[in-house]
Amino acid sequence: MIINNISLFRRLITRIIVVIILFDLCWRGYSYILPNQLQAPVIHNYSYDPLYWMFQYFDINEILISSYWGANILTILLFITALIVFAKPDKTLYKVLFTLVLISYTVLLNINISHSVHVFSGIILITFALWPSTNENFKITWEFLRYYICWLYFSAFLWKIIHLGFFQAEYGYEAFTDNLSWYIYQNPEDLLTKLYLYLVKHKLILNIGAKVIILLEGAFIIGFFTKKMDHYLVLSLLIIHISTFIFVDVMFFELFILVIPFITLNTWAKIDKLKDAIFYSFKKSKSIKI
């Protein structure tokens, strides 16, 4: 059977995305960076972002972070809205509220850690694609999201070309030493340090590796012309972020969620069948009387 409509798996996609986000929120709780764990910091950085200044103007930071009750309510809302969307994946209002809560948390976190981090951007971006109330609009939005992700990575490639980063002979070596010298210094006997020292001595590997990563970003232009290579784009995305973590100490693992729009329809069909089989087995086992 040929499947050509992603909206058939709309509820499944929504629930999988929510589960991933819930796991990420749990990890953030373990890392002690949920709203109620920030301990009402007094140093803030609003930078030049109009959205951040809007939060300041309306005292949202004071209400939801500096306040004990506000911080706890925002933390609870993060989980409650996620669970509601999981239970009611067809309700647009709940999905909109969930996205707004995630945006509020991200903005407030950046304000209070005095540094604008973007690791949560992929999660927020993908929740927008869940908003449409009709299957046809969902299909269009999901397609747009895929093309937008292709543009994000291809534009990263263009940025490095336009600003000549790709043409710097020791781009990989400079990025590596600038970001990982601290690790080598603090962990002299570590096995990873031995690998790093080997790479320092053979910096050609680092420089070639950096060029390969940039070219993998550029490969996303293929996604504008065909979907037959999407499984390779998924692999490229994983390689890009795993490599930047190991060799540049920059971990954007939350951006892995952006591989979801590249999952093929046939794969979604298999996941859906697996889900049905699991639930059927569970119900069957529950119906057996001992």
C-alpha positions as a Markdown table, in Angstrom:
| # | Residue | x | y | z |
|---|---|---|---|---|
| 1 | Met | 0.0 | 0.0 | 0.0 |
| 2 | Ile | 1.3 | 3.4 | -1.0 |
| 3 | Ile | 0.9 | 6.0 | 1.7 |
| 4 | Asn | 1.1 | 9.7 | 0.6 |
| 5 | Asn | -0.6 | 11.6 | 3.4 |
| 6 | Ile | 1.4 | 12.5 | 6.5 |
| 7 | Ser | -1.8 | 13.6 | 8.3 |
| 8 | Leu | -2.8 | 10.0 | 8.7 |
| 9 | Phe | -0.1 | 9.9 | 11.5 |
| 10 | Arg | -0.8 | 13.3 | 12.9 |
| 11 | Arg | -1.8 | 12.0 | 16.4 |
| 12 | Leu | 1.1 | 9.6 | 16.5 |
| 13 | Ile | 3.6 | 12.3 | 15.5 |
| 14 | Thr | 2.2 | 14.7 | 18.1 |
| 15 | Arg | 2.4 | 12.2 | 20.9 |
| 16 | Ile | 6.0 | 11.1 | 20.0 |
| 17 | Ile | 7.1 | 14.8 | 20.0 |
| 18 | Val | 5.4 | 15.4 | 23.4 |
| 19 | Val | 7.2 | 12.3 | 24.9 |
| 20 | Ile | 10.5 | 13.6 | 23.6 |
| 21 | Ile | 9.9 | 17.0 | 25.1 |
| 22 | Leu | 8.8 | 15.4 | 28.4 |
| 23 | Phe | 12.1 | 13.4 | 28.6 |
| 24 | Asp | 14.0 | 16.7 | 27.8 |
| 25 | Leu | 12.2 | 18.5 | 30.6 |
| 26 | Cys | 13.1 | 15.7 | 33.0 |
| 27 | Trp | 16.7 | 16.0 | 31.9 |
| 28 | Arg | 16.5 | 19.7 | 32.6 |
| 29 | Gly | 15.2 | 19.0 | 36.0 |
| 30 | Tyr | 18.1 | 16.7 | 36.6 |
| 31 | Ser | 20.4 | 19.5 | 35.4 |
| 32 | Tyr | 18.6 | 21.9 | 37.9 |
| 33 | Ile | 17.5 | 24.4 | 35.3 |
| 34 | Leu | 13.7 | 24.3 | 35.6 |
| 35 | Pro | 12.0 | 27.5 | 36.6 |
| 36 | Asn | 11.6 | 26.5 | 40.3 |
| 37 | Gln | 15.2 | 25.5 | 40.4 |
| 38 | Leu | 16.7 | 28.9 | 39.4 |
| 39 | Gln | 16.6 | 30.3 | 42.9 |
| 40 | Ala | 15.3 | 33.7 | 41.8 |
| 41 | Pro | 18.5 | 35.0 | 40.3 |
| 42 | Val | 19.1 | 38.7 | 40.6 |
| 43 | Ile | 21.4 | 39.2 | 37.6 |
| 44 | His | 19.5 | 39.5 | 34.4 |
| 45 | Asn | 20.5 | 40.0 | 30.8 |
| 46 | Tyr | 17.9 | 41.2 | 28.3 |
| 47 | Ser | 20.4 | 41.9 | 25.5 |
| 48 | Tyr | 18.8 | 43.6 | 22.5 |
| 49 | Asp | 15.9 | 41.2 | 22.0 |
| 50 | Pro | 12.5 | 42.9 | 21.8 |
| 51 | Leu | 10.7 | 39.8 | 23.2 |
| 52 | Tyr | 13.0 | 39.8 | 26.2 |
| 53 | Trp | 12.3 | 43.5 | 26.8 |
| 54 | Met | 8.6 | 42.8 | 26.6 |
| 55 | Phe | 8.9 | 40.2 | 29.4 |
| 56 | Gln | 10.8 | 42.9 | 31.4 |
| 57 | Tyr | 8.2 | 45.6 | 30.7 |
| 58 | Phe | 5.3 | 43.5 | 31.9 |
| 59 | Asp | 7.3 | 42.1 | 34.9 |
| 60 | Ile | 6.9 | 38.6 | 33.7 |
| 61 | Asn | 10.3 | 37.6 | 35.1 |
| 62 | Glu | 9.3 | 38.9 | 38.5 |
| 63 | Ile | 6.0 | 37.0 | 38.4 |
| 64 | Leu | 7.2 | 33.7 | 37.0 |
| 65 | Ile | 10.8 | 33.3 | 38.2 |
| 66 | Ser | 11.5 | 35.7 | 41.1 |
| 67 | Ser | 8.3 | 34.6 | 42.8 |
| 68 | Tyr | 8.3 | 31.3 | 44.6 |
| 69 | Trp | 4.8 | 30.4 | 43.6 |
| 70 | Gly | 5.2 | 31.8 | 40.1 |
| 71 | Ala | 8.3 | 29.6 | 39.4 |
| 72 | Asn | 6.5 | 26.5 | 40.7 |
| 73 | Ile | 3.4 | 27.2 | 38.7 |
| 74 | Leu | 5.4 | 27.6 | 35.5 |
| 75 | Thr | 7.3 | 24.4 | 36.2 |
| 76 | Ile | 4.0 | 22.5 | 36.7 |
| 77 | Leu | 2.5 | 24.1 | 33.6 |
| 78 | Leu | 5.4 | 22.8 | 31.5 |
| 79 | Phe | 4.5 | 19.2 | 32.4 |
| 80 | Ile | 0.8 | 19.6 | 32.7 |
| 81 | Thr | 0.4 | 21.2 | 29.2 |
| 82 | Ala | 2.6 | 18.5 | 27.7 |
| 83 | Leu | 0.5 | 15.7 | 29.3 |
| 84 | Ile | -2.8 | 17.4 | 28.1 |
| 85 | Val | -1.5 | 17.6 | 24.6 |
| 86 | Phe | -0.5 | 13.9 | 24.8 |
| 87 | Ala | -4.0 | 13.0 | 25.9 |
| 88 | Lys | -5.8 | 15.4 | 23.5 |
| 89 | Pro | -3.5 | 15.6 | 20.4 |
| 90 | Asp | -6.3 | 17.0 | 18.2 |
| 91 | Lys | -7.1 | 20.0 | 20.4 |
| 92 | Thr | -5.4 | 23.1 | 18.9 |
| 93 | Leu | -5.9 | 25.3 | 21.9 |
| 94 | Tyr | -3.9 | 23.0 | 24.1 |
| 95 | Lys | -1.0 | 22.8 | 21.6 |
| 96 | Val | -0.9 | 26.6 | 21.3 |
| 97 | Leu | -0.8 | 26.9 | 25.1 |
| 98 | Phe | 1.9 | 24.3 | 25.3 |
| 99 | Thr | 4.1 | 26.2 | 22.8 |
| 100 | Leu | 3.5 | 29.5 | 24.6 |
| 101 | Val | 4.6 | 27.9 | 27.9 |
| 102 | Leu | 7.7 | 26.5 | 26.3 |
| 103 | Ile | 8.6 | 29.9 | 24.8 |
| 104 | Ser | 8.0 | 31.6 | 28.2 |
| 105 | Tyr | 10.3 | 29.1 | 29.9 |
| 106 | Thr | 13.0 | 29.5 | 27.2 |
| 107 | Val | 13.0 | 33.3 | 27.3 |
| 108 | Leu | 13.0 | 33.4 | 31.1 |
| 109 | Leu | 15.9 | 30.9 | 31.3 |
| 110 | Asn | 18.0 | 32.9 | 28.9 |
| 111 | Ile | 17.3 | 36.1 | 30.8 |
| 112 | Asn | 18.3 | 34.6 | 34.1 |
| 113 | Ile | 21.4 | 32.7 | 33.0 |
| 114 | Ser | 22.6 | 35.9 | 31.3 |
| 115 | His | 23.3 | 34.1 | 28.1 |
| 116 | Ser | 21.1 | 33.5 | 25.1 |
| 117 | Val | 21.2 | 29.8 | 24.3 |
| 118 | His | 19.3 | 28.3 | 21.4 |
| 119 | Val | 19.3 | 24.6 | 22.1 |
| 120 | Phe | 15.5 | 24.6 | 22.9 |
| 121 | Ser | 14.7 | 26.4 | 19.6 |
| 122 | Gly | 14.2 | 23.2 | 17.7 |
| 123 | Ile | 11.7 | 21.9 | 20.2 |
| 124 | Ile | 9.7 | 25.2 | 20.1 |
| 125 | Leu | 9.9 | 25.2 | 16.3 |
| 126 | Ile | 8.5 | 21.8 | 15.8 |
| 127 | Thr | 5.5 | 22.4 | 18.2 |
| 128 | Phe | 4.3 | 25.2 | 15.8 |
| 129 | Ala | 3.8 | 22.6 | 13.1 |
| 130 | Leu | 1.3 | 20.8 | 15.4 |
| 131 | Trp | -1.0 | 23.8 | 15.6 |
| 132 | Pro | -3.2 | 23.3 | 12.4 |
| 133 | Ser | -6.7 | 22.1 | 13.2 |
| 134 | Thr | -7.3 | 20.3 | 9.9 |
| 135 | Asn | -5.4 | 17.5 | 8.3 |
| 136 | Glu | -4.8 | 19.4 | 5.1 |
| 137 | Asn | -3.3 | 22.4 | 6.9 |
| 138 | Phe | -1.2 | 20.0 | 9.0 |
| 139 | Lys | 0.2 | 18.4 | 5.9 |
| 140 | Ile | 1.1 | 21.8 | 4.4 |
| 141 | Thr | 2.7 | 23.0 | 7.7 |
| 142 | Trp | 4.6 | 19.8 | 8.1 |
| 143 | Glu | 6.0 | 20.1 | 4.6 |
| 144 | Phe | 6.9 | 23.7 | 5.2 |
| 145 | Leu | 8.8 | 22.7 | 8.4 |
| 146 | Arg | 10.8 | 20.2 | 6.5 |
| 147 | Tyr | 11.9 | 22.8 | 3.9 |
| 148 | Tyr | 12.6 | 25.3 | 6.7 |
| 149 | Ile | 14.9 | 22.9 | 8.4 |
| 150 | Cys | 16.7 | 22.3 | 5.1 |
| 151 | Trp | 17.1 | 26.1 | 4.8 |
| 152 | Leu | 18.4 | 26.4 | 8.4 |
| 153 | Tyr | 21.3 | 24.0 | 7.8 |
| 154 | Phe | 22.0 | 25.1 | 4.3 |
| 155 | Ser | 22.1 | 28.8 | 5.5 |
| 156 | Ala | 24.7 | 27.7 | 8.1 |
| 157 | Phe | 26.7 | 26.4 | 5.2 |
| 158 | Leu | 26.3 | 29.7 | 3.3 |
| 159 | Trp | 27.2 | 31.7 | 6.3 |
| 160 | Lys | 30.6 | 29.9 | 6.6 |
| 161 | Ile | 31.1 | 30.4 | 2.8 |
| 162 | Ile | 30.2 | 34.1 | 2.7 |
| 163 | His | 32.3 | 34.9 | 5.8 |
| 164 | Leu | 35.2 | 32.7 | 4.5 |
| 165 | Gly | 35.2 | 30.3 | 7.5 |
| 166 | Phe | 35.2 | 27.4 | 5.1 |
| 167 | Phe | 38.3 | 28.7 | 3.4 |
| 168 | Gln | 40.4 | 29.1 | 6.6 |
| 169 | Ala | 43.1 | 26.5 | 6.4 |
| 170 | Glu | 43.1 | 25.8 | 10.2 |
| 171 | Tyr | 39.4 | 26.4 | 10.9 |
| 172 | Gly | 38.9 | 23.0 | 12.5 |
| 173 | Tyr | 42.1 | 23.2 | 14.6 |
| 174 | Glu | 41.4 | 26.7 | 15.9 |
| 175 | Ala | 37.8 | 25.8 | 16.9 |
| 176 | Phe | 39.0 | 22.6 | 18.6 |
| 177 | Thr | 41.8 | 24.1 | 20.7 |
| 178 | Asp | 39.7 | 27.2 | 21.6 |
| 179 | Asn | 36.9 | 25.1 | 23.0 |
| 180 | Leu | 38.6 | 22.0 | 24.4 |
| 181 | Ser | 41.9 | 23.2 | 25.9 |
| 182 | Trp | 40.2 | 23.4 | 29.3 |
| 183 | Tyr | 39.3 | 19.7 | 29.1 |
| 184 | Ile | 42.8 | 18.6 | 28.2 |
| 185 | Tyr | 44.2 | 20.7 | 31.0 |
| 186 | Gln | 41.7 | 19.4 | 33.7 |
| 187 | Asn | 41.7 | 15.8 | 32.6 |
| 188 | Pro | 45.4 | 14.9 | 31.7 |
| 189 | Glu | 45.0 | 11.2 | 32.2 |
| 190 | Asp | 41.6 | 10.8 | 30.5 |
| 191 | Leu | 41.3 | 8.5 | 27.5 |
| 192 | Leu | 39.5 | 11.2 | 25.6 |
| 193 | Thr | 42.4 | 13.6 | 26.3 |
| 194 | Lys | 44.8 | 11.1 | 24.7 |
| 195 | Leu | 42.6 | 11.2 | 21.5 |
| 196 | Tyr | 42.5 | 15.0 | 21.7 |
| 197 | Leu | 46.3 | 15.3 | 22.1 |
| 198 | Tyr | 46.7 | 13.0 | 19.1 |
| 199 | Leu | 44.4 | 15.3 | 17.0 |
| 200 | Val | 46.4 | 18.3 | 18.2 |
| 201 | Lys | 49.5 | 16.7 | 16.8 |
| 202 | His | 47.7 | 15.7 | 13.6 |
| 203 | Lys | 45.7 | 18.9 | 13.1 |
| 204 | Leu | 45.1 | 18.0 | 9.4 |
| 205 | Ile | 42.4 | 15.6 | 10.6 |
| 206 | Leu | 40.6 | 18.3 | 12.5 |
| 207 | Asn | 40.8 | 20.7 | 9.5 |
| 208 | Ile | 39.5 | 18.1 | 7.1 |
| 209 | Gly | 36.8 | 17.1 | 9.5 |
| 210 | Ala | 35.6 | 20.7 | 9.9 |
| 211 | Lys | 35.3 | 21.0 | 6.1 |
| 212 | Val | 33.3 | 17.7 | 6.0 |
| 213 | Ile | 30.9 | 19.0 | 8.6 |
| 214 | Ile | 30.3 | 22.3 | 6.7 |
| 215 | Leu | 29.7 | 20.3 | 3.5 |
| 216 | Leu | 27.2 | 18.1 | 5.3 |
| 217 | Glu | 25.3 | 21.3 | 6.2 |
| 218 | Gly | 25.4 | 22.3 | 2.6 |
| 219 | Ala | 24.0 | 18.9 | 1.6 |
| 220 | Phe | 20.7 | 20.0 | 3.0 |
| 221 | Ile | 20.0 | 21.9 | -0.3 |
| 222 | Ile | 19.2 | 18.4 | -1.7 |
| 223 | Gly | 16.1 | 18.4 | 0.5 |
| 224 | Phe | 14.6 | 21.2 | -1.7 |
| 225 | Phe | 14.6 | 18.9 | -4.7 |
| 226 | Thr | 13.9 | 15.4 | -3.5 |
| 227 | Lys | 12.8 | 13.4 | -0.5 |
| 228 | Lys | 14.6 | 10.3 | -1.7 |
| 229 | Met | 17.7 | 11.4 | 0.2 |
| 230 | Asp | 16.0 | 12.2 | 3.5 |
| 231 | His | 17.5 | 9.3 | 5.3 |
| 232 | Tyr | 21.0 | 10.6 | 4.4 |
| 233 | Leu | 20.0 | 14.1 | 5.7 |
| 234 | Val | 18.9 | 12.5 | 9.0 |
| 235 | Leu | 22.3 | 10.9 | 9.2 |
| 236 | Ser | 24.0 | 14.2 | 8.3 |
| 237 | Leu | 22.1 | 16.0 | 11.0 |
| 238 | Leu | 23.2 | 13.4 | 13.6 |
| 239 | Ile | 26.8 | 13.5 | 12.5 |
| 240 | Ile | 26.9 | 17.3 | 12.6 |
| 241 | His | 25.7 | 17.6 | 16.2 |
| 242 | Ile | 27.6 | 14.6 | 17.6 |
| 243 | Ser | 30.8 | 15.8 | 16.0 |
| 244 | Thr | 30.4 | 19.3 | 17.3 |
| 245 | Phe | 29.9 | 17.9 | 20.8 |
| 246 | Ile | 33.0 | 15.6 | 20.7 |
| 247 | Phe | 35.3 | 18.0 | 18.9 |
| 248 | Val | 34.0 | 21.5 | 19.7 |
| 249 | Asp | 32.3 | 20.9 | 23.0 |
| 250 | Val | 29.0 | 22.3 | 21.7 |
| 251 | Met | 26.1 | 20.0 | 22.4 |
| 252 | Phe | 22.8 | 20.8 | 20.7 |
| 253 | Phe | 21.3 | 17.3 | 21.3 |
| 254 | Glu | 17.8 | 18.9 | 21.6 |
| 255 | Leu | 18.1 | 19.8 | 18.0 |
| 256 | Phe | 18.0 | 16.1 | 17.2 |
| 257 | Ile | 14.2 | 16.4 | 17.3 |
| 258 | Leu | 14.5 | 18.2 | 13.9 |
| 259 | Val | 15.0 | 14.8 | 12.3 |
| 260 | Ile | 11.4 | 13.9 | 12.8 |
| 261 | Pro | 10.1 | 15.8 | 9.7 |
| 262 | Phe | 12.5 | 13.7 | 7.6 |
| 263 | Ile | 11.0 | 10.4 | 8.7 |
| 264 | Thr | 9.4 | 8.8 | 5.7 |
| 265 | Leu | 5.7 | 7.9 | 5.4 |
| 266 | Asn | 6.5 | 4.2 | 5.3 |
| 267 | Thr | 8.5 | 4.4 | 8.4 |
| 268 | Trp | 5.6 | 6.2 | 10.2 |
| 269 | Ala | 3.3 | 3.4 | 9.0 |
| 270 | Lys | 5.7 | 0.8 | 10.6 |
| 271 | Ile | 5.9 | 2.8 | 13.8 |
| 272 | Asp | 2.1 | 3.0 | 13.9 |
| 273 | Lys | 1.7 | -0.7 | 13.4 |
| 274 | Leu | 4.3 | -1.4 | 16.1 |
| 275 | Lys | 2.3 | 0.9 | 18.4 |
| 276 | Asp | -0.9 | -0.9 | 17.7 |
| 277 | Ala | 0.8 | -4.3 | 18.3 |
| 278 | Ile | 2.1 | -3.2 | 21.6 |
| 279 | Phe | -1.2 | -1.9 | 22.8 |
| 280 | Tyr | -3.0 | -5.0 | 21.5 |
| 281 | Ser | -0.5 | -7.2 | 23.5 |
| 282 | Phe | -1.0 | -5.1 | 26.6 |
| 283 | Lys | -4.8 | -5.3 | 26.4 |
| 284 | Lys | -4.7 | -9.0 | 25.7 |
| 285 | Ser | -2.5 | -9.6 | 28.7 |
| 286 | Lys | -4.8 | -7.5 | 30.9 |
| 287 | Ser | -7.8 | -9.5 | 29.8 |
| 288 | Ile | -6.3 | -12.9 | 30.8 |
| 289 | Lys | -7.7 | -14.0 | 34.1 |
| 290 | Ile | -5.5 | -15.7 | 36.6 |
